[in-house]
Amino acid sequence: MNLTNTFFSHFEPLQDPREDNHNRLHNFYDILVIAILGTICGADGWTEICEFAEARLEWLKTFLKLPNGIPSHDTFGRVFSLLDAETFESCFLVWIASLSIDVINEIISIDGKSLRGSHDRKKGVKMLHVVSAWASENKILLGQVKTEEKSNEITAIPELLDMIDVQGSIVTIDAMGCQHEIAKKIVDKGADYVLSLKENQPTLCHDVTSIFEKGEECKYKKMMHKQKLEKVRSHGRIETRRYTLITPRAQQLFGLRWPHLKGLGMVEVKRTVNNQVEHSKRFFLTSLDDGYELLLMSDLAVGMTPEKGKMYVEMQGEQLRYIVQDLNGNKIDSLLNIKIKNLNRKTLAESKFRILAETSKIGHTRRDQDIDRFMQAVRKHWNVEINLHWSLDVSFKEDLSRVRIGNAAENLAIIRRVALNLLKQEKTSKVGITARRKRAGWDNKYLLKVLMADSHLKKPGN
């Protein structure tokens, strides 16, 4: 088997962390390849990786040097405890950067996970906590950062955002990441955010809760809002979700309280299981908007076509004239039977919902982009739990791993995530990750498919 054109090429810069002397019996690259192959093929931990290699010795000899046979499990453990985890992680990021991953309109979920078996009370070693960025549609891990405690997610998230490309995406984070600096970082990188809001921001949480309580009392009259209902039936459970999105009349002033804040979101869930009904509410801050900026006609230069997402209006008698690009990019210059007294920036902002509602009926604009994207972001945030964290715990038994010496826990976590990325990208098999790992261990042809699973994402020249 030829590994030249596989993802392994991005890990070749790694240096052997051991001293170069007569005790170094095994090739570092062999150890790295066996560890990753073994993990893909169902081995969990150094002992099982060693057993995998012993069972596949003759096959491994066809493409690895193996000057002194298969390394012992102690050798695997020692090498990865010494290997610099930051350098290993940087190779992982170089691999991801070499792939053409379309993040435009992607939901990138950022969440932390503790490796419960990585602590050592006797030696005072704390549990390893990893903050990860998961691309929901592409089903791929974009990057991860180690932190020793969950509370350190606040400092780890900006570091993670600096490492990955999020431009054009929607970044979702739970309440721990609901911070001014994080929101600003996301927008500065060209993305939108949907941040969960809880009591860790007590004043803000109280204010937002009060706004929705007042909205419920007056049935949101005179409030710029949108609502959508969703019903889900699954596994004997019935869930009814009501999504509410409130947007301000003066968005610029709204954004002064929180970086680029465009809306407040609430999700009410009514869950029925075995005739028992549960109710819950969750609140969110978001930079998502309806995708349109309404401006006065005087702001448009004569003869110019408006930019996508910008609509220019003026009153012509009893009608409203507007110029906008339609969904196909064509310039539209038309009239609406809408009368706005004393048309100015304030009254235009107050009439925005009505104008977009009317223009969407004739296909000149797209309505409800904001609440549709908000619903999608809230739903898909949990993909990081299901497709990443759950897979690591159930398919790779990560929480049961007692690897904890030196850098070994962090390095093995990276190996698992390399394996998971490849197994997720292998599309020919429809079974779960556990079954795919077993098949890769049984079938060399299928293993090669897994190793080449990222080929459809490779950028030209890589």
Secondary structure, DSSP 8 states (H G I E B T S, - for coil): ---TTSGGGGGTT----S--STT--S-HHHHHHHHHHHHHTT--SHHHHHHHHHHTHHHHTTTS--TTSS--HHHHHHHHHHS-HHHHHHHHHHHHHTB----TT-EEEEEEEEETT--BTTTTB--EEEEEEEETTTTEEEEEEEESSGGGHHHHHHHHHHHS--TTSEEEE-GGG--HHHHHHHHHTT-EEEEEE-TTSHHHHHHHHHHHHHHHHTTTTTS-EEEEEEEEEETTEEEEEEEEEE--SSHHHHHHHSTT--EEEEEEEEEEETTEEEEEEEEEEE----S-EEEEGGGS-TT----TTEEEEEEETTEEEEEEE-TTS-EEEEEES---TT-SHHHHHHTHHHHHHHHHHTTSS---HHHHHHHHHHHHTTHIIIIIIIHHHHTS-GGG----STTHHHHHHHHHHHHHHHHHH--S--S-HHHHHHHHHH-HHHHHHHHTTTGGGB-TT-
